[in-house]
C-alpha cells in the first residue's frame, strides 16, 4: 500500500472479529487486514487500475445477511460492489 486513503472496520466473516478494509488510491487495490493470533495478514479484495479509490461503505446491500462492500473512486467514475467480500460483481 503506497497511498492508503480510506479505512473501514467490519466483521466481514461474521465471526465477531473486525477486519480492516483499506483502499489505496494510487494502486487501485483494496485490501483486507486481519489479526490472527498476534500476527497480521493482508489479502487483496479487488484491484482496478487507475481507480483512485476514495471511499468504502460497508453494509448488507443485497439483503442476504452477509457483509458487502461498496467502493467509490474519484476522477474516473469507478464504483465497485463487492458482494459478501468474495468477488467483484460490477464496475460502473
Order of alpha helices (4+ residues) and beta strands (2+ residues): beta-beta-beta-beta-beta-beta-beta-beta
